[in-house]
Each structure stands twice: as C-alpha cells, then as structure tokens.
Amino acid sequence: MNSQDFQLLSSIVRDRSGLVLTEEKVYLLESRLTPLARQRGMNNLEDLANELRRSNDERLKEEITEAMTTNETFFFRDTKPFDIFREHVLPRLLEARSTRKTLRIWNAACSTGQEPYSVAMLLKEEAARMAGWRVEILATDISNEVLEKAKAGLYSQFEVQRGLPIQLLMKYFQQVGEMWQIDSSIRAMVKFQKKNLLEDLTHLGTFDIVFCRNVLIYFDHEMKARVLNQINKVMADDGALFLGGAETVLGICDALKPVQGLKGVYTSAAGGMIAAAS
C-alpha cells in the first residue's frame, strides 16, 4: 500500500473512531480492509482508496470504520476487575445509593457483549443484596455488526470457554445447535446502543459505574484525553471508572484520579469514591 492510500484510510478511521494507526500497522489495515474491498468487487486497497476519492461514499466510510474497530473481548476478561467490582465498588455504591436504590452502569466499546453480560450475571448472582434495586446497564459500541451479535446473545463453544465459569454457563445459557445463547433474563438486563466515544454523550445521563477497558490503548494522547473528559462529564462525582491494566488517567486527564487501593479504578478528582481501607 502506498503512503497516500494509507494516510487516506487511516485518517478516516482516526477521525471517526479515535483509533490511531501508525505506518507500522499497515498490515492491520490490509488484513481487515482487503476482505471489504473484495466484497465491494474491488481487487485491492488501492481500488478502495480510489473509490473513496471518487465518491466520498459515506456508507463505505462506515464499513471501513466498523472493520477496523472490532476488538477482541471475552467473558470476565482479566477476572480481577470483576472481583474488585463485586467486593469493593458495588458495596460502597449500594451504601451511597441506599435511599434511592438505583444504579446506572455504562459499558463503553462493548463489542459483542461479553463484558456487559458478565456484569449482568455478576449482579444476578448478588440477587440477595440487590433486592428492591433498579439497575440499568447500557452497553455501547460504534459497530452495528457487533451490536447485533451482542443483542442476540449467541456465542460459539470457543467463546463460552474463554473466561466463563462452567457453573455460570450451565446456569445462564441454553445450547442452540452448536451455539450457546445467554438466558433472556440476562439479555433483558442490558440495553445496547450505537454510540461513538468521540461524540457528545451528556444526553445519556449520569452513570455510577463506567467500564471502558482496553479501549484507550488504541488512541493517541489527544484522543485519550478527549474520551476521558467525555466519560468524566457523564460519571457521578463518587462514581467509578474501570480501565484496562495497561491504561491510566495520569498525565492525561486531571478531572479523574486513581482510587487508592483499587488497581485500575478511577474516580472524579472533584469528589471521588472513598479510598479502600489499607
């Protein structure tokens, strides 16, 4: 791929999703966009770039963005954040919200749904202490394709074997042919919407907990700051933000700070969640 074509395609992806591709990642563009070019009846990415220059096709730009932003996910990914959620963050927020008994959770860049469904199953397992509570889980992604799969809640044998405890598989999934479908009671707990993290999201309201894990690693400093500031605007002052193990707010967003004693959890610098007991 020549430099001009790379710049055109990578700039479309960056402007529309925040994903930054350096020239060392040309292989990623080629592996994900070549099938799209062929579906469109083109021979290669040069033809794809030329079509964009000729037509400025909005639908094609959307297809390119979707192809480049489908990221890997699996149930209870990395385990530890879910332990922290259940053992530390959830109890504090249940105490802080005890008068109104409502909890709003946002799973950003949810991909095919394993993370929000993991949260939903975890909350279902905590039914005794969640009695009388109204919980909303909003899961968003930029890709229509992954959202449709997430809504269906249908997963392959390989997908349910990655991170999902066998007891939860048996309890909350039914086998449908060679696939496994998550129970309708769990699916009903999660609302899926198409949203771009670079857009104004204040219309979504205020969230007590935000999961935005393993997303910022794909962005440059400017885009990371932009996304974190967006999240800060919709997160309660004593709310909790979960980031991936290789991600941080430090040196990027002064509006957020780490929660002492809770690795990977961040809160508002203005208010803040109470630090973990040492």
C-alpha positions as CSV (number, residue, x, y, z in Angstrom):
1,M,0.0,0.0,0.0
2,N,1.4,3.4,-0.9
3,S,1.7,6.2,1.6
4,Q,-1.1,8.3,0.2
5,D,-3.6,5.5,0.4
6,F,-2.5,4.6,3.9
7,Q,-2.9,8.2,5.0
8,L,-6.4,8.4,3.5
9,L,-7.7,5.2,5.1
10,S,-6.0,5.7,8.5
11,S,-7.3,9.3,8.7
12,I,-10.9,8.1,8.1
13,V,-10.5,5.6,10.9
14,R,-9.0,8.1,13.3
15,D,-11.5,10.9,12.6
16,R,-14.5,8.6,13.0
17,S,-13.4,6.3,15.9
18,G,-10.3,7.8,17.5
19,L,-8.2,4.7,16.6
20,V,-4.7,5.7,15.7
21,L,-2.8,3.6,13.1
22,T,0.9,4.3,12.5
23,E,2.6,3.1,9.4
24,E,3.9,0.0,11.3
25,K,0.2,-1.1,11.4
26,V,-0.3,-1.2,7.7
27,Y,-0.7,-5.0,8.0
28,L,-3.7,-4.4,10.1
29,L,-5.4,-2.2,7.5
30,E,-4.6,-4.7,4.8
31,S,-5.8,-7.7,6.8
32,R,-9.1,-6.1,7.8
33,L,-9.9,-4.0,4.7
34,T,-8.9,-6.3,1.9
35,P,-12.0,-8.6,2.5
36,L,-14.2,-5.4,2.5
37,A,-12.6,-4.3,-0.8
38,R,-13.4,-7.7,-2.3
39,Q,-16.9,-7.7,-1.0
40,R,-17.3,-4.4,-2.9
41,G,-16.0,-6.0,-6.1
42,M,-12.6,-4.4,-5.9
43,N,-9.2,-6.0,-6.4
44,N,-7.2,-4.3,-3.6
45,L,-6.9,-1.4,-1.2
46,E,-5.7,0.9,-4.0
47,D,-9.1,0.4,-5.6
48,L,-10.8,1.1,-2.3
49,A,-8.9,4.3,-1.7
50,N,-9.6,5.5,-5.3
51,E,-13.3,4.8,-4.8
52,L,-13.3,7.0,-1.7
53,R,-11.6,9.8,-3.5
54,R,-14.1,9.5,-6.4
55,S,-17.3,9.1,-4.5
56,N,-16.7,10.1,-0.8
57,D,-19.2,7.3,-0.1
58,E,-20.4,7.7,3.5
59,R,-21.6,4.1,3.8
60,L,-18.2,2.9,2.6
61,K,-16.5,5.0,5.3
62,E,-18.8,3.5,7.9
63,E,-17.9,0.0,6.7
64,I,-14.2,0.8,6.9
65,T,-14.6,2.1,10.5
66,E,-16.6,-1.0,11.5
67,A,-14.0,-3.3,10.0
68,M,-11.1,-1.6,11.9
69,T,-12.8,-1.2,15.3
70,T,-14.0,-4.8,16.0
71,N,-11.8,-5.6,19.1
72,E,-11.3,-8.8,21.0
73,T,-13.4,-9.5,24.1
74,F,-14.3,-12.4,26.3
75,F,-16.4,-13.2,29.4
76,F,-14.9,-11.9,32.7
77,R,-11.8,-10.7,30.9
78,D,-8.8,-10.5,33.3
79,T,-11.0,-11.6,36.3
80,K,-9.5,-9.2,38.8
81,P,-11.6,-6.1,37.8
82,F,-14.8,-8.1,38.3
83,D,-13.6,-9.2,41.8
84,I,-12.9,-5.5,42.6
85,F,-16.3,-4.6,41.3
86,R,-18.1,-7.2,43.4
87,E,-16.1,-6.9,46.6
88,H,-15.3,-3.2,46.8
89,V,-17.0,-0.9,44.3
90,L,-20.5,-2.4,44.4
91,P,-20.8,-2.5,48.2
92,R,-19.7,1.2,48.5
93,L,-22.2,2.4,45.9
94,L,-25.0,0.3,47.3
95,E,-24.4,2.1,50.6
96,A,-24.1,5.5,49.0
97,R,-27.3,5.0,46.9
98,S,-29.3,3.2,49.7
99,T,-32.1,5.8,49.8
100,R,-32.8,5.9,46.0
101,K,-31.9,2.3,45.2
102,T,-30.9,2.9,41.7
103,L,-27.6,2.1,39.9
104,R,-26.6,3.0,36.4
105,I,-23.7,1.2,34.6
106,W,-22.2,2.0,31.3
107,N,-20.1,-0.5,29.3
108,A,-18.3,1.6,26.6
109,A,-17.0,-0.1,23.5
110,C,-18.8,-3.3,24.5
111,S,-18.0,-5.2,21.3
112,T,-20.0,-8.5,21.1
113,G,-21.4,-8.1,24.6
114,Q,-19.4,-10.4,26.8
115,E,-18.4,-7.7,29.2
116,P,-21.9,-6.2,29.9
117,Y,-23.3,-9.7,30.2
118,S,-20.5,-10.6,32.6
119,V,-21.6,-7.6,34.7
120,A,-25.3,-8.7,34.5
121,M,-24.5,-12.2,35.6
122,L,-22.5,-10.9,38.5
123,L,-25.4,-8.7,39.6
124,K,-27.8,-11.6,39.2
125,E,-25.6,-13.7,41.5
126,E,-25.9,-10.9,44.0
127,A,-29.7,-11.0,44.0
128,A,-30.0,-11.1,47.8
129,R,-28.4,-7.8,48.4
130,M,-29.8,-6.3,45.2
131,A,-33.4,-6.9,46.2
132,G,-35.5,-3.8,45.6
133,W,-32.8,-2.1,43.5
134,R,-33.3,-0.8,39.9
135,V,-30.2,-1.4,37.8
136,E,-29.7,-0.1,34.3
137,I,-26.8,-1.4,32.2
138,L,-26.2,0.5,29.0
139,A,-23.7,-1.1,26.5
140,T,-22.5,0.9,23.5
141,D,-20.3,0.4,20.5
142,I,-19.5,2.1,17.3
143,S,-20.2,-1.1,15.2
144,N,-23.6,-2.2,14.1
145,E,-22.3,-5.6,13.4
146,V,-21.0,-6.4,16.8
147,L,-24.1,-4.9,18.5
148,E,-26.4,-7.2,16.5
149,K,-24.4,-10.2,17.8
150,A,-24.5,-8.8,21.3
151,K,-28.2,-8.4,21.3
152,A,-28.7,-11.9,20.1
153,G,-26.5,-13.2,22.9
154,L,-25.4,-16.2,20.8
155,Y,-21.9,-17.5,21.3
156,S,-19.8,-20.3,20.0
157,Q,-18.3,-23.1,22.1
158,F,-14.9,-21.3,21.9
159,E,-16.4,-18.0,23.1
160,V,-18.1,-19.5,26.1
161,Q,-15.0,-21.5,27.1
162,R,-12.9,-18.2,27.3
163,G,-13.3,-16.9,30.9
164,L,-16.8,-18.1,31.6
165,P,-17.0,-20.3,34.7
166,I,-18.7,-23.6,33.9
167,Q,-21.3,-23.1,36.7
168,L,-22.4,-19.8,35.1
169,L,-22.5,-21.5,31.6
170,M,-24.8,-24.2,33.0
171,K,-27.0,-21.7,34.9
172,Y,-27.4,-18.9,32.4
173,F,-27.0,-20.4,28.9
174,Q,-29.0,-22.8,26.7
175,Q,-27.5,-24.7,23.9
176,V,-28.9,-23.9,20.5
177,G,-27.5,-26.2,17.9
178,E,-23.7,-25.7,18.1
179,M,-24.1,-22.3,19.8
180,W,-24.9,-21.2,23.3
181,Q,-27.5,-18.5,24.0
182,I,-27.5,-16.4,27.2
183,D,-30.7,-16.5,29.1
184,S,-33.4,-14.0,28.3
185,S,-33.4,-12.7,31.9
186,I,-29.7,-11.7,31.5
187,R,-30.3,-10.2,28.0
188,A,-33.1,-8.1,29.4
189,M,-30.8,-6.5,31.9
190,V,-28.6,-4.9,29.1
191,K,-29.7,-2.2,26.7
192,F,-27.4,-1.9,23.6
193,Q,-27.0,1.3,21.6
194,K,-24.7,2.5,18.8
195,K,-22.6,5.3,20.2
196,N,-19.3,6.9,19.3
197,L,-17.0,7.8,22.2
198,L,-15.9,10.9,20.4
199,E,-19.4,12.3,20.3
200,D,-21.1,14.4,23.0
201,L,-22.6,11.8,25.3
202,T,-24.2,14.1,28.0
203,H,-27.7,13.1,26.8
204,L,-27.1,9.7,28.2
205,G,-27.4,11.0,31.7
206,T,-25.2,10.2,34.8
207,F,-23.6,6.8,35.5
208,D,-22.4,5.4,38.8
209,I,-20.0,2.9,37.2
210,V,-18.3,3.1,33.8
211,F,-16.3,0.2,32.2
212,C,-14.1,1.4,29.4
213,R,-11.4,-1.3,29.4
214,N,-8.7,-1.9,26.8
215,V,-10.0,0.9,24.6
216,L,-7.6,3.8,25.3
217,I,-4.6,1.7,24.3
218,Y,-5.6,2.2,20.7
219,F,-5.7,6.0,21.0
220,D,-3.1,8.8,20.9
221,H,-2.7,11.2,23.8
222,E,-5.1,13.7,22.4
223,M,-7.9,11.2,21.8
224,K,-7.3,9.6,25.2
225,A,-7.8,12.9,26.9
226,R,-10.9,13.6,24.8
227,V,-12.5,10.3,25.7
228,L,-11.7,10.5,29.4
229,N,-13.1,14.0,29.6
230,Q,-16.3,12.7,27.9
231,I,-16.5,10.0,30.5
232,N,-16.0,12.4,33.4
233,K,-18.9,14.5,32.2
234,V,-21.3,11.6,32.5
235,M,-19.9,9.9,35.6
236,A,-21.2,10.7,39.1
237,D,-18.7,12.6,41.4
238,D,-18.4,9.5,43.6
239,G,-18.7,7.1,40.7
240,A,-16.1,4.5,39.5
241,L,-14.3,4.2,36.1
242,F,-12.7,0.8,35.3
243,L,-9.8,1.0,32.8
244,G,-7.6,-1.8,31.4
245,G,-4.5,-2.9,33.1
246,A,-2.2,-1.0,30.7
247,E,-4.3,2.2,30.8
248,T,-4.3,5.2,33.2
249,V,-5.7,8.7,33.6
250,L,-2.4,10.0,35.0
251,G,-0.8,12.7,32.9
252,I,-3.8,12.6,30.5
253,C,-6.9,13.8,32.4
254,D,-6.8,15.9,35.5
255,A,-10.5,15.6,36.1
256,L,-10.1,12.0,37.2
257,K,-7.8,10.3,39.7
258,P,-7.0,6.7,40.9
259,V,-8.9,5.2,43.7
260,Q,-6.4,4.3,46.4
261,G,-6.1,0.6,46.9
262,L,-8.2,-0.4,43.9
263,K,-6.0,-1.1,40.9
264,G,-7.5,0.0,37.6
265,V,-10.3,2.0,39.2
266,Y,-10.6,5.8,38.8
267,T,-13.0,8.4,40.2
268,S,-13.7,12.1,40.0
269,A,-10.9,14.4,41.2
270,A,-13.6,16.9,42.3
271,G,-15.5,14.4,44.6
272,G,-14.3,10.9,44.5
273,M,-15.1,7.4,45.8
274,I,-13.8,6.7,49.3
275,A,-10.4,5.1,49.2
276,A,-10.0,1.4,50.1
277,A,-9.1,0.6,53.7
278,S,-5.5,-0.3,54.0
